[in-house]
Every structure is written in C-alpha cells, then in structure tokens.
Amino acid sequence: MSSTVAPISTPAKVSEWSKVKGFFAHMFSFFKNDAANFETSAATTISLAAPLLGELVTLTAGTKEAGVVSSVVAKVTTALNNTAALLKGAQAGSADHSVAGYLNDVVTDLPTLLEDVNVKNSEHLAEIEGTVTTVVGEVKAILAALPEDHPAPVVMGASK
C-alpha cells in the first residue's frame, strides 16, 4: 500500500497593487477623527500618490496609451502639487484656488484614462485601473475628511 502525500499548497500570490491599496488604506486611517492634523495627513497621502501615478507613465512608455496616460497624469499631478502647496501654506487660497477644488479636479480627471480606447485595450489595464481606483479613493477620502471650516492659507506678502 503506497501512501500519497498531498502537495504543499502555496499561498496565493498577493499582487503589488493590492499591497499598494492596503498601504493607502492604512495611511488614510490617520484621517479618522483627526481634523487637527488634517493638513499633515493629506499632504503625506498626496506625496505618496504622485510617484504611484508616475509609475503609470513608466509602465506605459512606448505604448499606444502612453500619450493619454502622460497627459492625464501630468494634469492630475499638477492638481495634487497645487493641493500640497495650499496645505503647506506655500500658495494663497481663494474661491477658485482651493484644496477641495483641486482634489475634485483629480476625482474628475483621473478616471478619464479608463475611457480611452487604447487604455481599455492595454496589456496594463489592470494596473492602470488599480492605480486610478486607489488614487481616486484616497482623494475622495481626503475630501470627506476636509473640515468644513478649513481655512485657505494666506501666504506671507500675498494680496488678499
């Protein structure tokens, strides 16, 4: 009588994108009930989202979707950089120059990537979708945590 040994099962491979998503979920847990440190938490999350978007440009370089990815990522990165500058007080805020305004631009602009035919047919679609979903989700979380009375920072020497 021969005994058979069951093969050792290997754990399911965890994708890099799910690790990134988990990291951002952890990062955003700092926002819960922490309005006093909102600026620091938001700026930290934004600083981590920008390189993630940059990876999309690198990932799609030389492909049909490279142009649209580069264009949208540049626009979104500018909005994130402007948000970070407002949070640090390096730029003056105004009615049309606000944290909420820039973040809403990200929520609107970034998903347009997924509408492009070349992106829809890309071999990197899963990574693009994962990044868009993660970044948009984190930006929406910043918006949800934005205190209603969040002041628009005034830069020293800026006109009011």
C-alpha positions as CSV (number, residue, x, y, z in Angstrom):
1,M,0.0,0.0,0.0
2,S,1.5,3.2,-1.1
3,S,0.8,6.4,0.7
4,T,0.3,9.6,-1.2
5,V,1.4,12.8,0.1
6,A,-0.8,15.8,-0.6
7,P,1.2,18.5,-2.4
8,I,2.0,21.5,-0.3
9,S,-0.2,24.3,-1.3
10,T,1.4,27.7,-1.9
11,P,-0.3,30.8,-0.7
12,A,-2.0,32.9,-3.3
13,K,0.4,35.5,-4.7
14,V,-0.5,38.9,-3.5
15,S,-0.4,41.4,-6.2
16,E,1.7,44.5,-5.9
17,W,-1.3,46.6,-6.5
18,S,-3.3,45.1,-3.6
19,K,-0.3,45.8,-1.4
20,V,-0.3,49.4,-2.5
21,K,-4.1,49.6,-1.9
22,G,-3.6,48.2,1.6
23,F,-0.8,50.7,2.3
24,F,-3.0,53.6,1.3
25,A,-5.9,52.3,3.4
26,H,-3.5,52.2,6.4
27,M,-2.3,55.7,5.6
28,F,-5.8,57.1,5.4
29,S,-6.8,55.6,8.7
30,F,-4.9,58.6,10.2
31,F,-7.7,60.9,9.0
32,K,-10.4,59.4,11.2
33,N,-11.4,61.9,13.8
34,D,-8.1,63.8,13.4
35,A,-9.1,67.2,12.0
36,A,-6.3,68.9,13.9
37,N,-3.7,67.1,11.8
38,F,-5.7,67.1,8.6
39,E,-3.1,69.1,6.6
40,T,-0.2,66.7,7.5
41,S,-2.2,63.6,6.8
42,A,-3.5,64.9,3.5
43,A,-0.1,66.1,2.4
44,T,1.5,62.8,3.3
45,T,-1.0,60.8,1.3
46,I,-0.7,63.2,-1.7
47,S,3.1,62.8,-1.6
48,L,2.7,59.1,-1.8
49,A,0.1,59.2,-4.7
50,A,2.3,61.2,-7.0
51,P,5.0,58.5,-7.5
52,L,2.3,55.9,-8.0
53,L,0.9,58.0,-10.9
54,G,4.5,58.4,-12.2
55,E,4.7,54.6,-12.4
56,L,1.8,54.6,-14.8
57,V,3.8,56.8,-17.2
58,T,6.8,54.5,-16.9
59,L,4.7,51.4,-17.3
60,T,3.0,52.6,-20.5
61,A,6.0,54.3,-22.1
62,G,6.2,53.4,-25.8
63,T,2.7,52.0,-26.0
64,K,-0.4,53.4,-27.8
65,E,-1.8,54.6,-24.5
66,A,1.4,56.4,-23.4
67,G,0.2,59.8,-24.7
68,V,-3.1,59.9,-23.0
69,V,-1.6,58.4,-19.8
70,S,1.2,61.0,-19.7
71,S,-1.2,63.9,-20.4
72,V,-3.8,63.0,-17.7
73,V,-1.1,62.1,-15.2
74,A,0.6,65.4,-15.7
75,K,-2.7,67.3,-15.2
76,V,-3.6,65.3,-12.1
77,T,0.0,65.6,-10.7
78,T,-0.3,69.4,-11.1
79,A,-3.6,69.4,-9.2
80,L,-2.0,67.3,-6.4
81,N,1.1,69.5,-6.2
82,N,-1.1,72.6,-6.0
83,T,-3.2,71.0,-3.2
84,A,0.0,70.2,-1.3
85,A,1.3,73.8,-1.7
86,L,-2.0,75.1,-0.4
87,L,-1.9,72.7,2.6
88,K,1.7,73.8,3.4
89,G,0.7,77.5,3.0
90,A,3.1,78.0,0.1
91,Q,0.3,79.2,-2.1
92,A,-2.6,81.5,-1.1
93,G,-6.0,80.1,-1.3
94,S,-9.1,81.8,-2.9
95,A,-12.6,80.9,-4.0
96,D,-11.2,79.4,-7.2
97,H,-7.9,78.2,-5.8
98,S,-8.8,75.7,-3.1
99,V,-7.9,72.3,-1.7
100,A,-11.4,71.0,-2.4
101,G,-11.3,72.4,-6.0
102,Y,-8.0,70.8,-6.9
103,L,-9.0,67.5,-5.3
104,N,-12.3,67.5,-7.2
105,D,-10.3,68.0,-10.4
106,V,-8.3,64.8,-9.6
107,V,-11.6,62.9,-9.0
108,T,-12.9,64.1,-12.3
109,D,-9.8,64.0,-14.5
110,L,-8.1,60.7,-13.5
111,P,-10.9,58.4,-14.4
112,T,-10.9,59.7,-17.9
113,L,-8.0,57.5,-18.5
114,L,-10.3,54.5,-18.3
115,E,-12.4,55.9,-21.1
116,D,-9.6,55.9,-23.7
117,V,-9.8,53.1,-26.2
118,N,-6.1,52.4,-26.1
119,V,-6.1,52.1,-22.3
120,K,-9.1,49.8,-22.5
121,N,-7.1,47.5,-24.8
122,S,-3.9,47.9,-22.9
123,E,-2.0,44.9,-21.5
124,H,-1.5,47.1,-18.5
125,L,-5.3,47.7,-17.9
126,A,-5.4,46.0,-14.5
127,E,-2.5,48.1,-13.2
128,I,-4.0,51.3,-14.6
129,E,-7.4,50.6,-13.2
130,G,-5.9,49.6,-9.9
131,T,-4.0,52.9,-9.6
132,V,-6.9,55.0,-10.8
133,T,-9.2,53.4,-8.3
134,T,-6.7,53.7,-5.4
135,V,-5.8,57.3,-6.0
136,V,-9.4,58.4,-6.6
137,G,-10.4,56.6,-3.5
138,E,-7.8,58.3,-1.4
139,V,-8.6,61.7,-2.8
140,K,-12.3,61.1,-2.1
141,A,-11.2,60.2,1.5
142,I,-9.3,63.5,1.8
143,L,-12.4,65.4,0.6
144,A,-14.6,63.5,3.1
145,A,-12.2,64.4,5.9
146,L,-11.8,68.0,4.8
147,P,-13.1,70.1,7.7
148,E,-16.0,72.4,6.6
149,D,-14.2,75.4,8.1
150,H,-10.8,74.5,6.6
151,P,-9.1,77.8,6.1
152,A,-7.5,78.8,2.8
153,P,-3.9,79.5,3.9
154,V,-2.6,83.0,3.2
155,V,0.9,83.3,2.0
156,M,3.1,86.0,3.6
157,G,3.1,89.0,1.3
158,A,0.2,87.7,-0.9
159,S,-2.5,90.1,-1.7
160,K,-5.9,89.4,-0.2
